[in-house]
Amino acid sequence: MTRFSPRTAPLRRAGGLAATALLLAAGPLTVAAAAPARAADPVFTLGGPAETALHPYAEGGGAPKRSTAGITVTNPADEGYEGEFTLTFDLTGVAGVADVAFDPGPGVECETKGTRSAACTGDTLAPGLSTVTGLLLGAAKGSEQGAAGTIRVTGEARSATSTPLAAPFTPFTTRVTVGGPDLVMRKLPFDHEPTPGQKQQAPITFANRGSRDADGVVLTLRYSRGLDIPQRYSNCAYTTDETWTTARCSVDGAFEAGATYTLAAPLTLEATTRAYRDLFVYGIQEAGTVPREASAARSERGSGTVLRAVPLTKAVAARGVDLEPGDNEQEAEFRTANTADFMAYGDEASGAAGATVTARLGFHNDGPAWIGRIRSGGSVAAVDFTVPQGATVTSAPKGCRGVTAEGAYREDRKTPAPRYLCPAPTAVRDGGGLDLSFGLRIDKALIGAAGRVTVRGPGLQEAGLPFDPKPGNNTARVVLNGQSGGGPSPSPAPPAEGGPGAGSGRTPSAAPGTSGTGAPGTTGRGGSLASTGSPAAMTASVTAIAALTTGLALFAAARRRRKA
């Protein structure tokens, strides 16, 4: 019997302890009522790779080369599970095919029982997907090329009261095969600092370093919005979204073990006029092993010639076998000297004290570059909105964070703030932007009360936009009861073209705070705001403003008479 200990300390159980404390505080009646609710027991889903290829057994001795297969559990609950669980591994299907060892995750211990079974136990399952243990798989002595078998994993869980859960785990089976192809993509020597419009050749080259031939391959090309490959091949399916274009090219043929291949004609990779910070990812896999994605239903076939791969070197006896899926793909990052003009826009409204209006504000990317932080996933910018004096925010877009008037962190998340910081998406395309909608209650009908709208860096310590050559139009205003528009920004309304969603420059009017075009009359130069007050309130507003205007005129005339 072999015991495998966890590599690190057990996971924290703060969530489970807090839940237990709440149950105890609720009293015996609550506990008694909760006990029969077996329908609420979580159902955990076991998972992992459908199939794993093994390095053939090295007859000459030496350390065995192992492949790793991670066994995962998906906890569908929003909180972590606290209670003992056991995963049981049936290894009879791989007897004589593979030797199995374990690499347990935090808080998990694994134990083998001979060569036919093993068990892993733990007492915490985090919400969502987590890896319980890695299977370290090596070809068994005497196993032959192509030998295969399966490992079946089942599970059992007990609650904190040691009561077995009703339906704890869905079982999982993974297949293990000795030998296979190992397609390795060669890294290309690109110029990583191109200029807009620059074109580079991409002679995609790959090798099969495995122990058997590959029966057809799929070449995947994925490039971000600032890049383009002008060729559109008839054996490639193309899918394009806001950030990426993906081409999956099916290439027929037998790709022999030990041989190297290149494209019959190199691709052309172009940095377009909108390029700034971009990625090109290129990978190779054996046909039939590429999972079908949901976006494949929206793909289009190219209308050009057939993309083909030809041998660069002939096959030799396979040696130094490297069955590692991690070398099937390469990526290149490009930093193009380019700019993008982020133009802020504001709005205006009129209303009496007590009326509530809707303010639409944000920014528009006038290009030429698109801007994206696709590697880090962080926001590219933020809209900083200072609320006009005499007004209170009644509704703010999701994701906007209230801060103090000075921009400092604000502990209070429930009451309205004097200032809001709203992050932009990870990517803002050329012609896109961020459109926001705030509800404002006019507490005091002040003439020309103005709030400030600034598009800036994503954090309060990142004021500038290094890619923006025109900082003068990064600021606009939201004006209440004023004589003119909502700010000095000359930006036009976000364009109607381009597709909904954050970063597209469009906001459905029915969903305030998301990207969209806004209501008719909102121009980005300070169009009229939609009031949510009643007709009586609107009438009172108009009457009050007229009376105020008349009073100011009489007051001015009286002053002139006194001076005379």
DRENPA-22530 format. One record per residue (C-alpha): residue number from 1; residue in three letters; x, y, z. Coordinates in nm, 2 decimals, always signed. Example, Ala and Ser with C-alpha at 12.3 -4.5 7.8 and 13.67 -1.06 7.14 Angstrom:
DRENPA-22530
resi_resn_x_y_z
1_ALA_+1.23_-0.45_+0.78
2_SER_+1.37_-0.11_+0.71
//
This chain:
DRENPA-22530
resi_resn_x_y_z
1_MET_+0.00_+0.00_+0.00
2_THR_+0.14_+0.34_-0.11
3_ARG_+0.03_+0.67_+0.05
4_PHE_+0.06_+1.00_-0.14
5_SER_+0.05_+1.31_+0.08
6_PRO_-0.06_+1.66_-0.04
7_ARG_+0.21_+1.90_-0.15
8_THR_+0.08_+2.20_+0.04
9_ALA_-0.13_+2.28_+0.35
10_PRO_-0.50_+2.21_+0.34
11_LEU_-0.73_+2.47_+0.19
12_ARG_-0.89_+2.73_+0.41
13_ARG_-1.24_+2.65_+0.54
14_ALA_-1.35_+3.00_+0.63
15_GLY_-1.66_+2.97_+0.41
16_GLY_-1.77_+2.64_+0.57
17_LEU_-1.71_+2.76_+0.93
18_ALA_-1.91_+3.08_+0.86
19_ALA_-2.20_+2.87_+0.73
20_THR_-2.19_+2.64_+1.04
21_ALA_-2.19_+2.95_+1.27
22_LEU_-2.50_+3.08_+1.09
23_LEU_-2.68_+2.75_+1.14
24_LEU_-2.60_+2.74_+1.51
25_ALA_-2.71_+3.10_+1.55
26_ALA_-3.04_+3.03_+1.38
27_GLY_-3.13_+2.79_+1.66
28_PRO_-3.27_+2.43_+1.68
29_LEU_-3.59_+2.51_+1.48
30_THR_-3.39_+2.62_+1.17
31_VAL_-3.16_+2.31_+1.19
32_ALA_-3.45_+2.08_+1.22
33_ALA_-3.63_+2.23_+0.93
34_ALA_-3.32_+2.21_+0.71
35_ALA_-3.24_+1.84_+0.77
36_PRO_-3.50_+1.69_+0.54
37_ALA_-3.41_+1.91_+0.25
38_ARG_-3.22_+1.64_+0.06
39_ALA_-3.30_+1.80_-0.28
40_ALA_-3.04_+2.07_-0.19
41_ASP_-2.75_+1.82_-0.17
42_PRO_-2.49_+1.92_-0.43
43_VAL_-2.41_+1.70_-0.72
44_PHE_-2.03_+1.71_-0.80
45_THR_-1.91_+1.64_-1.15
46_LEU_-1.58_+1.44_-1.20
47_GLY_-1.38_+1.52_-1.51
48_GLY_-1.04_+1.51_-1.68
49_PRO_-0.89_+1.44_-2.02
50_ALA_-1.09_+1.20_-2.24
51_GLU_-0.77_+1.03_-2.35
52_THR_-0.40_+1.04_-2.26
53_ALA_-0.11_+0.91_-2.47
54_LEU_+0.19_+0.75_-2.30
55_HIS_+0.55_+0.74_-2.39
56_PRO_+0.64_+0.38_-2.50
57_TYR_+0.83_+0.18_-2.23
58_ALA_+1.20_+0.23_-2.26
59_GLU_+1.35_-0.12_-2.28
60_GLY_+1.70_+0.02_-2.24
61_GLY_+1.62_+0.13_-1.88
62_GLY_+1.65_+0.48_-1.74
63_ALA_+1.39_+0.69_-1.57
64_PRO_+1.04_+0.63_-1.72
65_LYS_+0.88_+0.92_-1.90
66_ARG_+0.54_+0.99_-1.76
67_SER_+0.23_+1.18_-1.88
68_THR_+0.00_+1.37_-1.65
69_ALA_-0.38_+1.36_-1.64
70_GLY_-0.55_+1.59_-1.40
71_ILE_-0.87_+1.46_-1.23
72_THR_-1.11_+1.75_-1.16
73_VAL_-1.42_+1.81_-0.96
74_THR_-1.68_+2.07_-1.04
75_ASN_-1.88_+2.20_-0.74
76_PRO_-2.19_+2.38_-0.87
77_ALA_-2.26_+2.56_-0.54
78_ASP_-2.17_+2.93_-0.48
79_GLU_-1.99_+2.83_-0.16
80_GLY_-1.72_+2.57_-0.08
81_TYR_-1.83_+2.23_+0.04
82_GLU_-1.72_+2.12_+0.39
83_GLY_-1.73_+1.75_+0.45
84_GLU_-1.53_+1.43_+0.39
85_PHE_-1.52_+1.29_+0.04
86_THR_-1.35_+0.99_-0.12
87_LEU_-1.27_+0.93_-0.49
88_THR_-1.21_+0.57_-0.58
89_PHE_-1.00_+0.47_-0.89
90_ASP_-1.06_+0.14_-1.06
91_LEU_-0.73_+0.05_-1.23
92_THR_-0.81_-0.30_-1.35
93_GLY_-0.87_-0.16_-1.71
94_VAL_-0.50_-0.05_-1.74
95_ALA_-0.34_-0.36_-1.59
96_GLY_-0.04_-0.44_-1.81
97_VAL_-0.09_-0.11_-2.00
98_ALA_+0.01_+0.16_-1.75
99_ASP_+0.16_+0.22_-1.41
100_VAL_-0.02_+0.48_-1.21
101_ALA_+0.10_+0.71_-0.94
102_PHE_-0.07_+1.02_-0.78
103_ASP_+0.01_+1.39_-0.74
104_PRO_-0.25_+1.50_-0.49
105_GLY_-0.38_+1.86_-0.46
106_PRO_-0.39_+2.07_-0.14
107_GLY_-0.58_+1.90_+0.14
108_VAL_-0.60_+1.56_-0.04
109_GLU_-0.43_+1.23_+0.04
110_CYS_-0.41_+0.94_-0.20
111_GLU_-0.34_+0.57_-0.13
112_THR_-0.29_+0.28_-0.38
113_LYS_-0.43_-0.07_-0.29
114_GLY_-0.21_-0.30_-0.49
115_THR_-0.22_-0.24_-0.87
116_ARG_-0.59_-0.26_-0.92
117_SER_-0.74_+0.02_-0.71
118_ALA_-0.66_+0.35_-0.53
119_ALA_-0.85_+0.61_-0.32
120_CYS_-0.81_+0.98_-0.26
121_THR_-0.97_+1.15_+0.04
122_GLY_-1.02_+1.52_+0.14
123_ASP_-1.25_+1.74_+0.33
124_THR_-1.29_+2.06_+0.12
125_LEU_-1.42_+2.13_-0.23
126_ALA_-1.40_+2.49_-0.35
127_PRO_-1.68_+2.63_-0.57
128_GLY_-1.64_+2.58_-0.94
129_LEU_-1.37_+2.37_-1.10
130_SER_-1.07_+2.24_-0.91
131_THR_-0.81_+1.97_-0.96
132_VAL_-0.82_+1.70_-0.69
133_THR_-0.52_+1.50_-0.81
134_GLY_-0.29_+1.44_-1.10
135_LEU_-0.25_+1.09_-1.24
136_LEU_+0.12_+1.02_-1.32
137_LEU_+0.10_+0.76_-1.60
138_GLY_+0.38_+0.56_-1.74
139_ALA_+0.37_+0.27_-1.99
140_ALA_+0.40_-0.07_-1.81
141_LYS_+0.69_-0.30_-1.87
142_GLY_+0.61_-0.53_-2.16
143_SER_+0.33_-0.30_-2.30
144_GLU_+0.31_-0.27_-2.68
145_GLN_+0.26_+0.02_-2.91
146_GLY_-0.12_+0.09_-2.93
147_ALA_-0.21_-0.10_-2.61
148_ALA_-0.50_+0.08_-2.44
149_GLY_-0.72_+0.07_-2.13
150_THR_-0.95_+0.28_-1.92
151_ILE_-0.95_+0.42_-1.56
152_ARG_-1.29_+0.47_-1.40
153_VAL_-1.33_+0.72_-1.12
154_THR_-1.63_+0.73_-0.87
155_GLY_-1.69_+0.94_-0.56
156_GLU_-1.87_+0.95_-0.23
157_ALA_-1.93_+1.24_+0.00
158_ARG_-2.05_+1.28_+0.35
159_SER_-2.19_+1.60_+0.51
160_ALA_-2.07_+1.75_+0.83
161_THR_-2.31_+1.52_+1.02
162_SER_-2.15_+1.21_+0.85
163_THR_-2.47_+1.15_+0.65
164_PRO_-2.40_+1.03_+0.29
165_LEU_-2.52_+1.28_+0.04
166_ALA_-2.80_+1.18_-0.19
167_ALA_-2.62_+1.21_-0.53
168_PRO_-2.26_+1.31_-0.46
169_PHE_-2.06_+1.25_-0.78
170_THR_-2.11_+1.17_-1.14
171_PRO_-1.86_+0.91_-1.24
172_PHE_-1.58_+0.96_-1.50
173_THR_-1.38_+0.74_-1.73
174_THR_-1.05_+0.83_-1.90
175_ARG_-0.88_+0.63_-2.17
176_VAL_-0.50_+0.56_-2.17
177_THR_-0.31_+0.46_-2.49
178_VAL_+0.06_+0.36_-2.53
179_GLY_+0.23_+0.56_-2.80
180_GLY_+0.10_+0.83_-3.04
181_PRO_+0.21_+1.12_-3.25
182_ASP_+0.36_+1.43_-3.09
183_LEU_+0.32_+1.73_-3.31
184_VAL_+0.56_+2.01_-3.22
185_MET_+0.52_+2.37_-3.36
186_ARG_+0.83_+2.56_-3.45
187_LYS_+0.86_+2.92_-3.32
188_LEU_+0.89_+3.17_-3.60
189_PRO_+1.14_+3.47_-3.60
190_PHE_+0.90_+3.77_-3.64
191_ASP_+0.97_+4.14_-3.62
192_HIS_+0.78_+4.21_-3.30
193_GLU_+0.77_+4.59_-3.34
194_PRO_+0.61_+4.64_-3.68
195_THR_+0.47_+4.96_-3.83
196_PRO_+0.10_+4.98_-3.94
197_GLY_+0.07_+4.82_-4.29
198_GLN_+0.39_+4.61_-4.25
199_LYS_+0.36_+4.25_-4.39
200_GLN_+0.57_+3.95_-4.28
201_GLN_+0.59_+3.60_-4.41
202_ALA_+0.49_+3.32_-4.17
203_PRO_+0.63_+2.98_-4.30
204_ILE_+0.44_+2.76_-4.05
205_THR_+0.66_+2.46_-3.97
206_PHE_+0.59_+2.16_-3.74
207_ALA_+0.74_+1.82_-3.67
208_ASN_+0.60_+1.48_-3.55
209_ARG_+0.83_+1.36_-3.28
210_GLY_+0.60_+1.09_-3.16
211_SER_+0.61_+0.71_-3.20
212_ARG_+0.34_+0.68_-3.47
213_ASP_+0.21_+0.87_-3.77
214_ALA_-0.06_+1.14_-3.74
215_ASP_-0.36_+1.07_-3.96
216_GLY_-0.44_+1.43_-4.08
217_VAL_-0.38_+1.75_-3.88
218_VAL_-0.57_+2.07_-3.78
219_LEU_-0.37_+2.39_-3.80
220_THR_-0.52_+2.66_-3.58
221_LEU_-0.44_+3.03_-3.65
222_ARG_-0.57_+3.29_-3.40
223_TYR_-0.49_+3.65_-3.44
224_SER_-0.62_+3.97_-3.26
225_ARG_-0.80_+4.26_-3.42
226_GLY_-0.49_+4.46_-3.52
227_LEU_-0.35_+4.17_-3.73
228_ASP_-0.47_+4.01_-4.05
229_ILE_-0.39_+3.71_-4.28
230_PRO_-0.52_+3.81_-4.63
231_GLN_-0.53_+3.46_-4.76
232_ARG_-0.86_+3.28_-4.71
233_TYR_-0.82_+2.90_-4.78
234_SER_-1.10_+2.68_-4.88
235_ASN_-1.01_+2.41_-4.63
236_CYS_-1.02_+2.66_-4.34
237_ALA_-1.32_+2.77_-4.13
238_TYR_-1.30_+3.13_-4.01
239_THR_-1.47_+3.28_-3.70
240_THR_-1.45_+3.65_-3.61
241_ASP_-1.56_+3.82_-3.29
242_GLU_-1.49_+4.16_-3.12
243_THR_-1.13_+4.07_-3.04
244_TRP_-1.01_+3.76_-3.24
245_THR_-1.02_+3.59_-3.58
246_THR_-0.98_+3.22_-3.56
247_ALA_-0.90_+2.99_-3.86
248_ARG_-0.91_+2.61_-3.82
249_CYS_-0.76_+2.45_-4.13
250_SER_-0.80_+2.07_-4.18
251_VAL_-0.50_+1.93_-4.37
252_ASP_-0.53_+1.57_-4.50
253_GLY_-0.25_+1.32_-4.52
254_ALA_-0.03_+1.09_-4.32
255_PHE_+0.23_+1.29_-4.12
256_GLU_+0.50_+1.05_-4.04
257_ALA_+0.68_+1.01_-3.70
258_GLY_+1.02_+1.17_-3.72
259_ALA_+0.94_+1.40_-4.01
260_THR_+0.92_+1.78_-4.03
261_TYR_+0.66_+1.97_-4.24
262_THR_+0.61_+2.32_-4.37
263_LEU_+0.34_+2.50_-4.56
264_ALA_+0.36_+2.47_-4.94
265_ALA_+0.34_+2.85_-4.95
266_PRO_+0.40_+3.07_-4.64
267_LEU_+0.12_+3.28_-4.49
268_THR_+0.13_+3.66_-4.49
269_LEU_+0.08_+3.82_-4.15
270_GLU_-0.01_+4.19_-4.17
271_ALA_-0.01_+4.46_-3.90
272_THR_-0.32_+4.67_-4.00
273_THR_-0.37_+5.04_-3.96
274_ARG_-0.55_+4.96_-3.63
275_ALA_-0.27_+4.75_-3.48
276_TYR_-0.13_+4.84_-3.13
277_ARG_-0.07_+4.55_-2.89
278_ASP_-0.16_+4.22_-3.06
279_LEU_-0.11_+3.84_-3.04
280_PHE_-0.07_+3.57_-3.31
281_VAL_-0.12_+3.22_-3.18
282_TYR_-0.05_+2.92_-3.41
283_GLY_-0.09_+2.56_-3.32
284_ILE_-0.11_+2.20_-3.46
285_GLN_-0.31_+1.90_-3.35
286_GLU_-0.40_+1.56_-3.49
287_ALA_-0.73_+1.55_-3.67
288_GLY_-1.01_+1.42_-3.46
289_THR_-0.86_+1.54_-3.13
290_VAL_-0.97_+1.91_-3.16
291_PRO_-1.29_+1.97_-2.95
292_ARG_-1.57_+2.14_-3.14
293_GLU_-1.64_+2.49_-3.01
294_ALA_-1.98_+2.67_-2.99
295_SER_-1.84_+2.94_-3.23
296_ALA_-1.79_+2.68_-3.50
297_ALA_-2.15_+2.70_-3.59
298_ARG_-2.09_+3.07_-3.69
299_SER_-1.78_+3.00_-3.90
300_GLU_-1.74_+3.07_-4.27
301_ARG_-1.53_+2.87_-4.52
302_GLY_-1.26_+3.05_-4.72
303_SER_-1.29_+3.08_-5.10
304_GLY_-0.93_+3.06_-5.19
305_THR_-0.69_+2.77_-5.27
306_VAL_-0.63_+2.47_-5.05
307_LEU_-0.37_+2.51_-4.77
308_ARG_-0.12_+2.22_-4.79
309_ALA_+0.17_+2.10_-4.59
310_VAL_+0.48_+1.94_-4.75
311_PRO_+0.77_+1.75_-4.60
312_LEU_+1.07_+1.96_-4.50
313_THR_+1.28_+1.66_-4.38
314_LYS_+1.22_+1.29_-4.42
315_ALA_+1.11_+1.06_-4.14
316_VAL_+1.38_+0.90_-3.94
317_ALA_+1.37_+0.64_-3.66
318_ALA_+1.18_+0.80_-3.38
319_ARG_+1.41_+0.88_-3.08
320_GLY_+1.39_+1.11_-2.78
321_VAL_+1.01_+1.06_-2.77
322_ASP_+0.83_+1.38_-2.65
323_LEU_+0.46_+1.32_-2.61
324_GLU_+0.39_+1.66_-2.46
325_PRO_+0.08_+1.86_-2.57
326_GLY_+0.23_+2.18_-2.44
327_ASP_+0.46_+2.21_-2.74
328_ASN_+0.18_+2.20_-3.00
329_GLU_+0.14_+2.57_-3.00
330_GLN_+0.35_+2.89_-3.03
331_GLU_+0.25_+3.26_-2.99
332_ALA_+0.40_+3.59_-3.10
333_GLU_+0.33_+3.93_-2.94
334_PHE_+0.35_+4.25_-3.15
335_ARG_+0.39_+4.61_-3.03
336_THR_+0.29_+4.84_-3.32
337_ALA_+0.37_+5.21_-3.30
338_ASN_+0.02_+5.35_-3.33
339_THR_-0.23_+5.58_-3.15
340_ALA_-0.59_+5.58_-3.04
341_ASP_-0.80_+5.89_-2.96
342_PHE_-1.03_+5.83_-2.67
343_MET_-1.29_+6.12_-2.67
344_ALA_-1.51_+6.18_-2.36
345_TYR_-1.87_+6.29_-2.40
346_GLY_-2.13_+6.42_-2.15
347_ASP_-2.49_+6.52_-2.14
348_GLU_-2.74_+6.79_-2.01
349_ALA_-3.08_+6.80_-1.85
350_SER_-3.33_+7.03_-1.69
351_GLY_-3.56_+6.96_-1.40
352_ALA_-3.72_+7.09_-1.08
353_ALA_-3.61_+6.99_-0.74
354_GLY_-3.72_+6.63_-0.68
355_ALA_-3.72_+6.53_-1.05
356_THR_-3.51_+6.23_-1.16
357_VAL_-3.32_+6.24_-1.49
358_THR_-3.10_+5.99_-1.68
359_ALA_-2.75_+6.10_-1.77
360_ARG_-2.57_+5.92_-2.06
361_LEU_-2.20_+5.97_-2.06
362_GLY_-1.88_+5.78_-2.15
363_PHE_-1.61_+5.78_-2.43
364_HIS_-1.57_+5.69_-2.79
365_ASN_-1.25_+5.55_-2.96
366_ASP_-1.19_+5.76_-3.27
367_GLY_-0.89_+5.53_-3.37
368_PRO_-0.71_+5.46_-3.57
369_ALA_-0.59_+5.18_-3.33
370_TRP_-0.79_+4.94_-3.13
371_ILE_-0.67_+4.90_-2.77
372_GLY_-0.67_+4.58_-2.58
373_ARG_-0.50_+4.41_-2.28
374_ILE_-0.57_+4.06_-2.40
375_ARG_-0.28_+3.90_-2.22
376_SER_-0.34_+4.05_-1.87
377_GLY_-0.72_+4.08_-1.90
378_GLY_-0.72_+4.42_-1.73
379_SER_-0.92_+4.72_-1.82
380_VAL_-0.77_+4.95_-2.08
381_ALA_-0.92_+5.27_-1.94
382_ALA_-1.19_+5.40_-1.70
383_VAL_-1.45_+5.67_-1.70
384_ASP_-1.42_+5.90_-1.39
385_PHE_-1.75_+6.08_-1.32
386_THR_-1.80_+6.36_-1.06
387_VAL_-2.17_+6.41_-0.98
388_PRO_-2.30_+6.76_-1.04
389_GLN_-2.36_+6.97_-0.73
390_GLY_-2.72_+6.95_-0.59
391_ALA_-2.78_+6.60_-0.75
392_THR_-2.78_+6.25_-0.60
393_VAL_-2.71_+5.93_-0.79
394_THR_-3.02_+5.70_-0.78
395_SER_-2.88_+5.43_-1.01
396_ALA_-2.53_+5.35_-1.14
397_PRO_-2.41_+5.10_-1.41
398_LYS_-2.30_+4.76_-1.29
399_GLY_-1.93_+4.76_-1.23
400_CYS_-1.90_+5.13_-1.14
401_ARG_-1.74_+5.19_-0.80
402_GLY_-1.83_+5.49_-0.58
403_VAL_-1.53_+5.68_-0.43
404_THR_-1.49_+5.99_-0.22
405_ALA_-1.49_+6.34_-0.38
406_GLU_-1.11_+6.32_-0.37
407_GLY_-1.10_+5.98_-0.54
408_ALA_-1.01_+5.77_-0.23
409_TYR_-1.15_+5.43_-0.14
410_ARG_-1.50_+5.45_+0.01
411_GLU_-1.60_+5.19_+0.27
412_ASP_-1.97_+5.26_+0.23
413_ARG_-2.11_+5.08_-0.08
414_LYS_-2.48_+5.14_-0.01
415_THR_-2.53_+5.51_-0.01
416_PRO_-2.48_+5.73_-0.32
417_ALA_-2.13_+5.86_-0.37
418_PRO_-2.01_+6.20_-0.50
419_ARG_-1.78_+6.04_-0.76
420_TYR_-1.77_+5.71_-0.96
421_LEU_-1.50_+5.52_-1.14
422_CYS_-1.63_+5.29_-1.42
423_PRO_-1.38_+5.04_-1.58
424_ALA_-1.37_+5.00_-1.95
425_PRO_-1.35_+4.64_-2.10
426_THR_-1.03_+4.45_-2.16
427_ALA_-1.05_+4.56_-2.53
428_VAL_-1.20_+4.87_-2.70
429_ARG_-1.20_+4.84_-3.07
430_ASP_-1.16_+5.13_-3.31
431_GLY_-1.51_+5.29_-3.35
432_GLY_-1.61_+5.14_-3.01
433_GLY_-1.61_+5.29_-2.66
434_LEU_-1.79_+5.27_-2.33
435_ASP_-2.14_+5.41_-2.28
436_LEU_-2.29_+5.45_-1.93
437_SER_-2.62_+5.56_-1.79
438_PHE_-2.67_+5.72_-1.45
439_GLY_-2.99_+5.81_-1.28
440_LEU_-2.97_+6.15_-1.11
441_ARG_-3.22_+6.30_-0.86
442_ILE_-3.21_+6.68_-0.86
443_ASP_-3.22_+6.78_-0.50
444_LYS_-3.15_+7.15_-0.56
445_ALA_-3.24_+7.32_-0.89
446_LEU_-2.91_+7.50_-0.93
447_ILE_-2.85_+7.69_-1.25
448_GLY_-2.57_+7.53_-1.46
449_ALA_-2.46_+7.27_-1.20
450_ALA_-2.19_+7.07_-1.38
451_GLY_-2.03_+6.73_-1.32
452_ARG_-1.70_+6.63_-1.48
453_VAL_-1.66_+6.32_-1.71
454_THR_-1.30_+6.21_-1.77
455_VAL_-1.17_+5.91_-1.96
456_ARG_-0.84_+5.81_-1.80
457_GLY_-0.62_+5.52_-1.70
458_PRO_-0.79_+5.23_-1.53
459_GLY_-0.67_+5.32_-1.18
460_LEU_-0.68_+5.64_-0.98
461_GLN_-0.30_+5.63_-0.99
462_GLU_-0.30_+5.59_-1.37
463_ALA_-0.43_+5.92_-1.49
464_GLY_-0.28_+5.92_-1.84
465_LEU_-0.35_+5.72_-2.16
466_PRO_-0.01_+5.66_-2.32
467_PHE_-0.16_+5.58_-2.66
468_ASP_-0.38_+5.89_-2.68
469_PRO_-0.22_+6.19_-2.86
470_LYS_-0.51_+6.43_-2.79
471_PRO_-0.56_+6.45_-2.41
472_GLY_-0.76_+6.78_-2.46
473_ASN_-1.08_+6.59_-2.55
474_ASN_-1.05_+6.34_-2.26
475_THR_-1.29_+6.55_-2.05
476_ALA_-1.65_+6.65_-2.09
477_ARG_-1.94_+6.77_-1.86
478_VAL_-2.28_+6.67_-1.74
479_VAL_-2.48_+6.99_-1.69
480_LEU_-2.81_+7.03_-1.50
481_ASN_-3.04_+7.32_-1.57
482_GLY_-2.78_+7.49_-1.79
483_GLN_-2.81_+7.71_-2.10
484_SER_-2.59_+7.49_-2.33
485_GLY_-2.47_+7.14_-2.40
486_GLY_-2.30_+6.90_-2.17
487_GLY_-1.94_+6.98_-2.21
488_PRO_-1.66_+7.09_-2.43
489_SER_-1.60_+6.75_-2.59
490_PRO_-1.65_+6.77_-2.97
491_SER_-1.71_+6.40_-2.99
492_PRO_-2.00_+6.27_-3.19
493_ALA_-2.25_+6.02_-3.07
494_PRO_-2.11_+5.66_-3.05
495_PRO_-2.18_+5.51_-3.39
496_ALA_-2.47_+5.27_-3.44
497_GLU_-2.26_+5.02_-3.63
498_GLY_-2.06_+4.75_-3.48
499_GLY_-2.25_+4.51_-3.26
500_PRO_-2.38_+4.54_-2.90
501_GLY_-2.18_+4.48_-2.59
502_ALA_-1.90_+4.65_-2.40
503_GLY_-1.65_+4.81_-2.61
504_SER_-1.87_+4.82_-2.92
505_GLY_-1.99_+5.18_-2.89
506_ARG_-2.36_+5.07_-2.86
507_THR_-2.59_+5.07_-2.56
508_PRO_-2.94_+4.92_-2.57
509_SER_-3.17_+5.19_-2.43
510_ALA_-3.36_+4.93_-2.23
511_ALA_-3.04_+4.84_-2.03
512_PRO_-2.88_+5.15_-1.88
513_GLY_-2.51_+5.11_-1.81
514_THR_-2.43_+4.88_-2.09
515_SER_-2.28_+4.98_-2.43
516_GLY_-2.51_+5.13_-2.68
517_THR_-2.64_+5.43_-2.88
518_GLY_-2.86_+5.57_-2.61
519_ALA_-3.19_+5.75_-2.66
520_PRO_-3.26_+5.97_-2.96
521_GLY_-3.13_+6.32_-2.92
522_THR_-2.82_+6.21_-2.71
523_THR_-2.53_+6.35_-2.92
524_GLY_-2.23_+6.32_-2.70
525_ARG_-2.20_+6.70_-2.71
526_GLY_-2.46_+6.74_-2.44
527_GLY_-2.80_+6.62_-2.57
528_SER_-3.11_+6.65_-2.37
529_LEU_-3.16_+6.40_-2.09
530_ALA_-3.46_+6.18_-2.04
531_SER_-3.65_+6.28_-1.72
532_THR_-3.82_+6.00_-1.52
533_GLY_-4.04_+6.25_-1.33
534_SER_-4.42_+6.26_-1.36
535_PRO_-4.61_+6.50_-1.60
536_ALA_-4.70_+6.72_-1.30
537_ALA_-4.34_+6.73_-1.20
538_MET_-4.24_+6.83_-1.55
539_THR_-4.51_+7.11_-1.55
540_ALA_-4.39_+7.23_-1.22
541_SER_-4.03_+7.23_-1.35
542_VAL_-4.12_+7.44_-1.65
543_THR_-4.32_+7.68_-1.44
544_ALA_-4.04_+7.71_-1.18
545_ILE_-3.78_+7.79_-1.44
546_ALA_-4.00_+8.05_-1.61
547_ALA_-4.07_+8.22_-1.27
548_LEU_-3.70_+8.21_-1.19
549_THR_-3.61_+8.37_-1.52
550_THR_-3.87_+8.64_-1.48
551_GLY_-3.75_+8.72_-1.12
552_LEU_-3.39_+8.75_-1.24
553_ALA_-3.50_+9.00_-1.51
554_LEU_-3.69_+9.21_-1.26
555_PHE_-3.40_+9.20_-1.02
556_ALA_-3.16_+9.32_-1.29
557_ALA_-3.39_+9.61_-1.39
558_ALA_-3.43_+9.72_-1.03
559_ARG_-3.05_+9.73_-0.99
560_ARG_-3.01_+9.94_-1.30
561_ARG_-3.28_+10.19_-1.16
562_ARG_-3.09_+10.21_-0.83
563_LYS_-2.76_+10.28_-1.00
564_ALA_-2.93_+10.55_-1.21
//
